[in-house]
Amino acid sequence: MTDRPGPTPPEPPTLARSEHDRSADRRDDVAWLADAWDRARVLVLTAELTAPVEETEAGLRLRLRPAADAPAGAPRYFLGEHAGQPLFAVTAERDLHADRWAGLREVGADLDDLGAGLLTTAVALARWHRRHPRCSLCGAVTESVRGGWTRRCPADGSEHWPRVDPAVIM
């Protein structure tokens, strides 16, 4: 009997790559989220869902900035943690100091695993918040809670979450 190598496992889908932990257990801890913001790295996402990218010797990388340099008062989304570093996204106006702004479809496949995971998550949350500002039960304006992963209706107390339907192409 000969030892033959088994089949090579398939590569994950391009935009399913990620190196960050979404840290769902931290989303309800308002005090932790406030403290995490002070030491976080932040991805700025525009209304057009573009983000700053930079070319490095290793390839394209997202340009994250310290929270102190993030636009004040912008909606925040807790993306999770990587190597103990809290990561957030904010939606704000385009920063004129960035060299290049690009969307997920344009650069998602070319980013490293961390960047692909962060940009995919940030775009999904920002798009969901934009499309679902009101309660589906009573129509009241909802508020973002749990680090941006839930919307709560102040009128009836209902909570609403982003859909995470599986997709299969046949």
C-alpha positions as CSV (number, residue, x, y, z in Angstrom):
1,M,0.0,0.0,0.0
2,T,1.4,3.4,-1.0
3,D,0.9,6.6,0.9
4,R,-0.9,9.0,-1.5
5,P,-1.7,12.5,-0.5
6,G,-5.3,13.2,0.1
7,P,-7.3,15.8,-1.8
8,T,-6.3,19.4,-1.2
9,P,-8.9,21.2,0.9
10,P,-10.7,23.9,-1.1
11,E,-9.8,27.5,-0.6
12,P,-12.4,29.5,1.4
13,P,-14.6,31.9,-0.7
14,T,-12.6,35.1,-1.4
15,L,-14.7,37.3,0.9
16,A,-15.1,34.7,3.6
17,R,-11.4,35.1,4.6
18,S,-10.8,36.7,7.9
19,E,-8.2,36.9,10.7
20,H,-10.2,38.9,13.2
21,D,-12.4,37.6,16.0
22,R,-15.9,39.3,15.9
23,S,-16.0,39.1,19.7
24,A,-19.7,38.7,20.0
25,D,-19.4,38.3,23.8
26,R,-18.1,41.9,24.1
27,R,-21.1,43.6,22.3
28,D,-23.3,43.8,25.3
29,D,-20.6,45.3,27.5
30,V,-21.2,49.0,27.1
31,A,-18.3,50.0,29.5
32,W,-15.9,47.7,27.6
33,L,-16.9,49.1,24.2
34,A,-16.3,52.6,25.5
35,D,-12.9,51.7,26.8
36,A,-12.1,49.7,23.7
37,W,-12.9,52.8,21.5
38,D,-10.2,54.8,23.2
39,R,-7.5,52.3,22.1
40,A,-9.1,51.0,18.9
41,R,-8.0,51.1,15.3
42,V,-10.7,52.4,13.0
43,L,-11.7,51.9,9.4
44,V,-13.5,54.9,7.9
45,L,-16.2,53.9,5.4
46,T,-17.8,56.5,3.1
47,A,-21.5,56.7,2.1
48,E,-20.4,55.1,-1.1
49,L,-19.0,52.2,1.0
50,T,-15.4,52.9,0.0
51,A,-12.5,52.7,2.4
52,P,-8.9,53.9,2.3
53,V,-6.4,51.4,1.0
54,E,-2.6,51.6,0.7
55,E,-0.1,49.7,-1.4
56,T,2.6,48.0,0.5
57,E,5.4,45.6,-0.5
58,A,3.1,42.8,0.6
59,G,0.1,44.1,-1.5
60,L,-3.0,46.1,-0.7
61,R,-3.9,46.8,2.9
62,L,-6.7,48.8,4.5
63,R,-5.6,52.0,6.1
64,L,-6.8,52.0,9.7
65,R,-6.3,54.9,12.0
66,P,-6.3,55.5,15.8
67,A,-9.8,56.3,17.2
68,A,-8.5,59.7,18.2
69,D,-8.1,60.5,14.5
70,A,-11.6,59.2,13.5
71,P,-14.4,61.6,12.6
72,A,-16.2,62.6,15.8
73,G,-19.9,61.8,16.1
74,A,-19.9,59.3,13.2
75,P,-21.9,56.0,13.6
76,R,-19.7,53.3,15.0
77,Y,-19.7,49.6,14.4
78,F,-17.6,47.2,16.5
79,L,-15.9,44.8,14.1
80,G,-14.1,42.7,16.7
81,E,-10.5,42.2,17.8
82,H,-7.3,41.1,16.2
83,A,-4.2,40.3,18.3
84,G,-5.8,42.1,21.3
85,Q,-6.5,45.3,19.3
86,P,-10.2,46.4,19.2
87,L,-11.4,47.2,15.7
88,F,-14.2,49.5,14.7
89,A,-15.7,51.0,11.6
90,V,-17.3,54.4,11.2
91,T,-19.3,55.9,8.4
92,A,-18.1,59.4,7.5
93,E,-17.1,61.7,4.8
94,R,-14.1,60.8,2.6
95,D,-10.8,61.8,4.1
96,L,-8.9,63.9,1.6
97,H,-5.6,62.7,3.0
98,A,-6.0,59.1,1.8
99,D,-4.1,58.1,-1.3
100,R,-6.8,55.8,-2.6
101,W,-10.4,55.0,-1.7
102,A,-11.9,51.7,-3.0
103,G,-14.9,49.5,-2.6
104,L,-15.2,45.9,-1.6
105,R,-15.8,44.6,-5.2
106,E,-12.8,46.5,-6.4
107,V,-10.2,45.4,-3.8
108,G,-11.7,42.7,-1.7
109,A,-10.0,39.8,-3.4
110,D,-6.6,41.6,-3.3
111,L,-6.6,42.4,0.4
112,D,-5.0,40.2,3.0
113,D,-7.2,38.0,5.1
114,L,-7.6,40.6,7.9
115,G,-8.5,43.4,5.5
116,A,-10.9,41.3,3.5
117,G,-12.7,40.2,6.7
118,L,-12.8,43.8,8.1
119,L,-14.0,45.4,4.9
120,T,-16.7,42.7,4.3
121,T,-18.0,43.0,7.8
122,A,-18.0,46.9,7.8
123,V,-19.7,47.1,4.4
124,A,-22.4,44.6,5.5
125,L,-23.1,46.4,8.8
126,A,-23.2,49.9,7.2
127,R,-25.4,48.8,4.4
128,W,-27.8,47.0,6.8
129,H,-28.0,50.1,9.1
130,R,-28.7,52.3,6.1
131,R,-31.5,50.1,4.8
132,H,-33.2,49.3,8.1
133,P,-33.5,52.5,10.2
134,R,-37.1,51.8,11.3
135,C,-38.8,49.1,13.3
136,S,-40.5,46.6,11.1
137,L,-43.3,46.2,13.6
138,C,-44.4,49.7,14.4
139,G,-42.3,52.0,12.1
140,A,-40.5,53.9,14.8
141,V,-36.9,55.0,14.3
142,T,-34.7,52.4,15.9
143,E,-31.4,52.9,17.7
144,S,-28.1,51.1,17.2
145,V,-27.1,48.9,20.2
146,R,-24.7,46.1,20.9
147,G,-21.8,47.6,19.1
148,G,-23.8,48.2,15.9
149,W,-25.0,44.5,15.6
150,T,-28.6,45.1,16.7
151,R,-31.2,47.8,16.3
152,R,-33.6,48.3,19.1
153,C,-37.0,50.0,18.9
154,P,-37.6,52.5,21.7
155,A,-41.4,52.4,21.1
156,D,-42.0,48.6,21.5
157,G,-38.7,47.2,22.7
158,S,-38.3,44.9,19.7
159,E,-34.8,44.1,18.5
160,H,-33.7,43.6,14.9
161,W,-30.6,41.9,13.5
162,P,-28.8,41.8,10.2
163,R,-29.7,38.8,8.1
164,V,-27.1,36.1,7.7
165,D,-28.7,33.9,5.0
166,P,-26.5,31.3,3.4
167,A,-26.0,31.7,-0.3
168,V,-25.5,29.0,-2.8
169,I,-24.7,29.5,-6.5
170,M,-25.8,26.6,-8.7
